[in-house]
Amino acid sequence: MREKWRVYPTELKKVSLMAAPIITALVLQYLLQVVTLVVVGHLGDELLLSGVSIASSFVCVAGYSILIGMTGALETLCGQAYGAEQYQKLSVYTHSCIISLILVCFPISVLLFFTDKLLISIGQDPSISSVAKKFSVFLIPSLFGYSILQSLLRYLLTQSLILPMLFSSFATLCLHIPICWLLVFHFKLRVVGAALSLDISYWLNAICLAFYVFFSPSCNKTRTPLSREAVSSIREFFRLAVPSAAMVCLEWWSYEVILLLSGLLPNPKVEASVVSICFSITYLHFFIPCGLGDTVSTRVSNELGAGNPEAAKVAVKVVGALGIIESIIVSVILFGCRNILGYAFTNDTQIANHIASMLPLICLSILTDCFLGVLSGVARGTGWQRLGAYVNLGSYYIFGIPMAAVLAFVAHLRVKGLWIGLVAGATLQSIVFALITIFTDWQKQALKARERVLEGNT
């Protein structure tokens, strides 16, 4: 019995050393967009800032979310192949991913040319929509760099090569700040300069990681040149990438639906501001469960591929416990600061008081985010993306969002109603994922992983 319990401290040390740099790298990558918005904000033109803010959100929803979702397939394929010591397949799958994502970038690029028309059709101001279109169109090159970047990040992540990701993200951010400032102010390119700075930064990050992959001894076993097998594996990749993208996007887009609904409430300026601030608070925290999810995805996929189902179970328990403890601590701190937290975002007393009344619900969101981050990582590591897509569809679009609309507009709970519906959907999603995980036959999953890797079945 004592020997059995000794694996938990060892696993805790292993996942902690992985999670900390992953979370830091995610924050550094997010700061690229924050820095861009800050620089544009210093132009002193509210129209430009509004246009860039809306365009950033639109490109994330219509482009980046799809690309990130599709790369989730690599967490299953590469992670399990690495655990099974089928090292050459990591390059094959990564090449397939890059080719597939670049193909997907073309229809997304066409969509971005119609940014202004799409925004106007949902009631956005035409002048803001025009700025948003300009920013979106000049962001198109970033889609292709982002595709390569995300593919390489998953390739390295599934081998637990975390530090290159961290150093590359830090170096990119350090370069992005002066590049963005020079293009926006010195060369007076304004909105176009802001978009070009993001293009350059994403490509720099991708090139930096590509150099590491090509020349580092750490990648010797898994590095192979582009082959016909990579092209023939595209179909196999898409079979897992499409449900993986659906799983991510259905959850991501639900938040945008809630934000749009907030604009239909009475006094929409206040209500939409409250929802935006609440999202900002939860989004800043979400990097932690997201990092924990990436960690457990790597550990589970590696151990299943290696035929170690018990080790996979231990990883799920340890990361889950770590996430619960962290989310409880954060929730307690936020609740204790509920009366002053709103003033960190606004000087408006009415909005700050709204934020204070919303804090109990925000704390619940943080707790559910923890479960979702970890359990979604388990799903990606195991290869449950198709099942996860159905769970997310039912949890948010059949249950959560309709409940939010009824509570907000029929029961007149307004913002609280929207948030209760969102939390209810996330809670249902967490419960279903938890039940699936609890009743999983891990021995069977290990056999499936070996079959997937050795026979190419998804």
C-alpha positions in Angstrom: 0.0 0.0 0.0 2.9 2.4 0.9 4.5 1.7 -2.5 1.3 2.5 -4.2 1.0 5.9 -2.6 4.6 6.8 -3.4 3.7 7.4 -7.0 1.5 10.4 -6.2 4.3 12.7 -4.9 6.4 11.7 -7.9 3.6 12.5 -10.3 2.8 15.8 -8.5 6.4 16.9 -9.0 6.4 15.8 -12.6 3.1 17.7 -13.5 4.1 20.8 -11.5 7.3 21.1 -13.4 5.3 20.8 -16.7 2.3 23.0 -15.8 4.2 26.1 -14.5 6.1 26.8 -17.8 3.1 25.9 -19.9 0.9 28.4 -18.1 3.6 31.1 -18.3 4.0 30.4 -22.1 0.2 30.7 -22.6 0.1 34.0 -20.7 3.1 35.4 -22.7 1.3 34.5 -26.0 -1.9 36.1 -24.9 0.0 39.3 -24.0 0.9 39.8 -27.7 -2.7 40.8 -28.3 -2.9 42.8 -25.1 0.2 44.8 -26.0 -1.2 45.5 -29.4 -4.5 46.9 -28.0 -2.5 49.0 -25.5 -0.4 50.5 -28.2 -3.5 51.3 -30.4 -5.2 52.8 -27.3 -2.3 55.3 -27.1 -3.3 56.7 -30.5 -6.1 58.4 -28.6 -8.8 57.5 -31.1 -11.7 55.6 -29.6 -12.9 54.6 -33.1 -9.6 52.8 -33.9 -9.5 51.1 -30.5 -13.1 49.9 -30.8 -12.5 48.6 -34.3 -9.3 46.8 -33.3 -10.9 45.3 -30.2 -13.9 44.0 -32.1 -11.7 42.7 -35.0 -9.4 40.9 -32.5 -12.5 39.1 -31.0 -13.8 38.3 -34.5 -10.5 36.8 -35.8 -10.2 34.8 -32.6 -13.7 33.4 -33.0 -13.6 32.9 -36.8 -10.0 31.9 -37.1 -7.7 31.2 -34.2 -10.3 29.1 -32.3 -10.7 26.8 -35.3 -6.9 26.4 -35.7 -6.3 25.8 -32.0 -9.2 23.3 -31.9 -7.8 21.3 -34.8 -4.4 21.0 -33.3 -6.0 19.3 -30.4 -5.9 16.2 -32.6 -2.1 16.2 -32.2 -2.4 15.9 -28.5 -4.0 12.5 -29.1 -2.0 11.3 -32.1 1.5 12.6 -31.2 1.1 12.1 -27.4 0.1 8.4 -27.8 2.7 7.8 -30.6 5.4 9.2 -28.3 4.3 7.0 -25.4 4.3 4.0 -27.8 7.8 4.9 -28.9 6.6 5.3 -32.5 8.8 8.4 -32.7 8.8 9.0 -36.5 5.0 9.3 -36.5 5.2 12.5 -34.5 6.8 14.3 -37.5 4.3 12.6 -39.9 1.3 13.8 -37.8 2.8 17.3 -37.3 3.4 17.7 -41.1 -0.2 16.5 -41.7 -1.4 19.0 -39.2 0.5 21.9 -40.8 -0.7 21.1 -44.3 -4.3 20.7 -43.1 -4.3 23.9 -41.1 -2.8 25.9 -44.0 -5.6 24.6 -46.3 -8.2 25.7 -43.7 -6.6 29.1 -43.5 -7.8 29.9 -47.1 -11.5 29.9 -46.5 -11.0 31.7 -43.2 -9.0 34.4 -45.1 -11.9 34.8 -47.5 -14.3 35.2 -44.5 -12.1 38.0 -43.1 -12.6 40.0 -46.2 -16.3 40.3 -45.3 -15.7 41.3 -41.7 -17.4 44.7 -42.1 -20.5 43.2 -43.7 -20.8 40.5 -41.1 -20.4 43.0 -38.2 -22.9 45.4 -39.7 -25.4 42.5 -40.2 -25.4 42.0 -36.4 -25.9 45.7 -35.6 -22.4 47.0 -35.3 -21.6 50.6 -36.2 -20.4 50.9 -39.9 -17.4 53.1 -39.1 -16.2 50.7 -36.4 -16.8 47.8 -38.8 -14.7 49.5 -41.5 -11.7 49.7 -39.1 -12.3 46.2 -38.0 -12.2 45.0 -41.6 -8.9 46.7 -42.2 -7.3 45.2 -39.1 -8.7 41.7 -39.9 -7.6 41.7 -43.6 -4.0 42.6 -42.6 -4.1 39.9 -39.9 -4.5 37.2 -42.6 -0.8 36.4 -42.9 -0.8 35.7 -39.1 -3.2 32.8 -39.7 -0.6 30.9 -41.6 2.2 31.6 -39.1 -0.2 30.7 -36.3 -1.0 27.4 -37.9 2.7 26.4 -38.0 3.2 27.8 -34.5 0.4 25.8 -32.9 1.4 22.6 -34.7 5.0 22.9 -33.4 3.8 23.8 -29.9 1.8 20.5 -29.8 4.7 18.6 -31.3 6.9 19.8 -28.5 4.3 19.6 -25.8 3.6 15.9 -26.4 7.3 15.2 -25.8 7.3 17.3 -22.6 9.7 19.8 -24.3 8.3 22.8 -22.5 11.2 25.2 -22.0 11.7 25.9 -25.7 8.0 27.0 -25.8 8.5 29.3 -22.8 11.8 30.9 -24.0 10.4 31.4 -27.6 7.2 33.0 -26.3 9.2 35.3 -24.0 11.6 36.4 -26.7 8.7 37.0 -29.1 6.9 39.2 -26.6 10.1 41.2 -26.0 10.5 41.8 -29.7 6.8 42.5 -30.3 6.6 45.5 -28.0 9.2 47.7 -30.0 8.0 46.3 -33.3 4.4 47.2 -32.6 5.4 50.7 -31.3 7.6 51.4 -34.4 5.0 50.3 -36.9 2.1 52.1 -35.3 3.8 55.4 -34.3 7.2 55.8 -36.0 6.1 54.6 -39.5 2.6 56.0 -38.8 0.8 52.8 -40.0 -1.7 52.9 -37.1 -4.2 50.1 -37.4 -2.3 48.4 -40.3 0.9 48.6 -38.3 -0.8 46.9 -35.3 -1.9 44.0 -37.5 1.5 43.7 -39.2 3.2 43.6 -35.8 1.1 40.5 -34.9 1.8 38.9 -38.2 5.6 39.4 -37.7 5.5 38.1 -34.1 3.5 35.0 -34.8 5.9 34.2 -37.7 9.0 34.9 -35.6 7.7 32.6 -32.9 7.0 29.9 -35.4 10.4 30.3 -37.1 12.2 30.2 -33.7 10.5 26.9 -32.8 11.2 25.5 -36.2 14.9 26.2 -35.8 14.8 24.4 -32.5 13.1 21.4 -33.9 15.5 21.2 -36.9 18.7 21.6 -34.9 18.1 20.4 -31.3 19.4 17.0 -30.3 16.2 16.7 -28.2 14.2 16.2 -31.4 16.6 13.7 -33.1 14.3 10.7 -32.5 11.1 12.4 -33.6 12.5 14.6 -36.5 12.0 13.3 -40.0 11.7 15.1 -43.4 8.4 15.7 -45.1 7.2 12.5 -46.7 4.3 11.1 -48.7 3.0 9.4 -45.6 2.3 12.9 -44.1 0.1 13.7 -47.1 -1.7 10.3 -46.9 -2.3 10.8 -43.2 -4.2 14.1 -43.7 -7.5 12.1 -43.9 -6.7 10.4 -40.7 -5.8 13.7 -39.1 -9.0 15.4 -40.2 -11.1 12.5 -38.7 -9.9 13.6 -35.3 -9.3 17.3 -36.0 -12.8 18.2 -37.0 -14.5 16.9 -33.8 -11.6 18.4 -31.9 -12.2 21.8 -33.4 -16.0 21.4 -32.8 -15.3 20.6 -29.1 -13.2 23.7 -28.6 -15.3 26.1 -30.8 -18.7 25.1 -29.3 -17.4 26.0 -25.9 -15.5 29.2 -27.0 -18.4 30.5 -29.1 -20.9 30.1 -26.2 -19.2 33.0 -24.4 -19.6 35.2 -27.5 -23.3 34.3 -27.7 -23.7 35.4 -24.0 -21.9 38.7 -24.8 -24.2 39.3 -27.8 -27.2 38.6 -25.7 -26.0 41.2 -23.1 -26.2 43.9 -25.8 -30.0 43.2 -26.1 -30.7 43.9 -22.4 -32.1 47.2 -21.1 -29.3 49.7 -20.5 -27.0 47.7 -22.8 -23.9 49.9 -22.2 -23.8 49.0 -18.5 -24.9 45.4 -18.9 -22.4 44.7 -21.7 -19.6 46.3 -19.8 -20.4 44.2 -16.7 -20.4 41.0 -18.8 -17.1 42.0 -20.5 -15.4 42.7 -17.2 -16.6 39.4 -15.8 -15.2 37.6 -18.9 -11.9 39.4 -18.4 -11.6 38.2 -14.8 -12.4 34.6 -15.7 -10.3 34.7 -18.8 -7.2 35.8 -16.9 -7.6 32.9 -14.6 -8.4 30.4 -17.4 -4.8 30.1 -18.4 -4.2 28.1 -15.2 -6.8 25.3 -15.9 -5.8 25.5 -19.6 -2.2 24.8 -18.7 -3.2 22.0 -16.4 -5.4 20.6 -19.2 -2.4 20.6 -21.5 -0.3 18.9 -18.8 -2.8 16.1 -18.1 -3.4 15.7 -21.9 0.4 15.0 -22.3 0.7 12.7 -19.3 -2.5 10.7 -20.2 -1.7 10.3 -23.9 1.9 9.3 -23.2 1.0 6.8 -20.6 -1.8 5.3 -22.7 0.4 5.0 -25.7 3.0 3.3 -23.5 0.4 0.8 -22.2 0.4 2.2 -18.7 -3.3 2.7 -17.8 -2.7 2.9 -14.0 -0.1 5.7 -14.5 -2.7 7.6 -16.7 -5.2 7.3 -13.8 -2.7 8.6 -11.3 -2.0 11.6 -13.6 -5.7 12.5 -13.8 -6.1 12.3 -10.0 -3.1 14.4 -9.3 -3.8 17.1 -11.8 -7.4 17.2 -10.8 -6.6 17.6 -7.2 -4.1 20.3 -8.0 -6.7 22.2 -10.1 -9.3 22.0 -7.4 -7.0 23.3 -4.7 -5.9 26.2 -6.9 -9.4 27.2 -7.9 -10.6 27.2 -4.3 -7.8 29.5 -3.3 -8.4 31.9 -6.2 -12.2 31.9 -5.5 -11.7 32.7 -1.8 -9.3 35.6 -2.7 -11.7 37.0 -5.3 -14.7 36.7 -3.0 -12.8 38.6 -0.3 -12.0 41.4 -2.7 -15.5 41.5 -4.2 -16.2 45.1 -3.1 -13.0 46.6 -4.6 -12.4 44.4 -7.6 -14.7 46.2 -10.0 -12.7 49.5 -9.5 -9.6 47.8 -11.0 -11.5 47.9 -14.3 -13.7 51.1 -14.1 -14.3 54.2 -12.0 -18.1 53.9 -12.6 -19.7 53.0 -9.2 -22.8 51.5 -10.8 -20.7 49.0 -12.8 -18.4 48.3 -9.8 -21.4 47.4 -7.6 -22.7 45.2 -10.4 -19.3 43.4 -10.4 -19.5 42.9 -6.6 -22.9 41.3 -6.9 -21.7 39.0 -9.7 -18.6 37.8 -7.7 -20.3 34.7 -6.2 -21.2 33.6 -9.7 -17.7 34.4 -11.0 -16.2 32.2 -8.3 -18.5 29.4 -9.4 -17.3 29.9 -12.9 -13.7 29.6 -11.8 -14.4 26.3 -10.0 -16.1 24.9 -13.1 -13.3 26.2 -15.3 -10.9 24.2 -13.3 -12.9 21.0 -13.8 -13.4 21.7 -17.5 -9.8 22.6 -18.1 -8.5 19.3 -16.6 -11.3 17.1 -17.9 -11.0 18.5 -21.5 -7.3 17.7 -21.3 -8.2 14.2 -20.4 -10.6 14.0 -23.3 -7.9 15.2 -25.8 -5.2 12.9 -24.4 -7.6 9.9 -24.6 -9.1 10.7 -28.0 -12.7 11.5 -26.9 -13.0 14.7 -29.1 -16.1 13.4 -30.9 -17.8 12.6 -27.7 -16.6 15.9 -26.2 -18.2 17.8 -29.1 -21.6 16.3 -28.4 -21.3 17.0 -24.7 -20.4 20.7 -25.4 -23.3 21.0 -27.9 -25.8 19.7 -25.4 -24.4 21.5 -22.4 -24.3 24.9 -23.9 -26.7 25.2 -26.9 -29.5 22.8 -25.7 -29.3 23.6 -22.0 -27.1 26.5 -20.9 -27.8 29.3 -23.4 -31.6 28.7 -23.6 -31.6 28.8 -19.8 -29.6 32.0 -19.9 -32.0 33.7 -22.3 -35.1 32.7 -20.2 -33.6 33.9 -16.9 -32.3 37.1 -18.4 -35.3 38.2 -20.5 -38.3 36.3 -19.1 -37.4 36.1 -15.4 -35.8 39.6 -15.7 -32.6 38.6 -13.9 -30.6 40.3 -16.7 -26.8 39.9 -16.4 -27.1 37.5 -13.5 -29.5 35.4 -15.5 -27.1 35.2 -18.4 -24.3 34.2 -16.1 -26.4 31.6 -14.3 -27.2 30.0 -17.6 -23.6 29.9 -18.6 -22.5 28.5 -15.3 -25.3 25.9 -15.5 -24.1 24.8 -18.9 -20.5 24.6 -17.8 -21.6 22.6 -14.7 -23.5 20.1 -16.8 -20.5 19.8 -19.1 -18.2 19.2 -16.1 -20.6 16.5 -14.6 -20.9 14.6 -17.8 -17.1 14.7 -18.5 -16.5 13.7 -14.8 -18.8 10.7 -15.1 -17.2 9.6 -18.4 -13.8 9.8 -16.7 -14.8 8.0 -13.5 -16.4 5.1 -15.4 -13.6 4.8 -18.0 -12.0 1.4 -18.5 -8.4 2.7 -18.6 -7.1 -0.7 -19.7 -9.4 -0.6 -22.7 -8.3 2.9 -23.5 -4.6 1.8 -23.4 -5.4 -0.9 -25.9 -7.3 1.6 -28.1 -4.3 3.9 -28.0 -1.9 1.2 -29.0 -4.2 0.2 -31.9 -4.5 3.8 -33.0 -0.8 4.3 -33.1 0.2 1.0 -34.6 -2.6 0.6 -37.1 -3.5 4.2 -37.8 -7.1 4.0 -36.6 -8.8 7.1 -35.1 
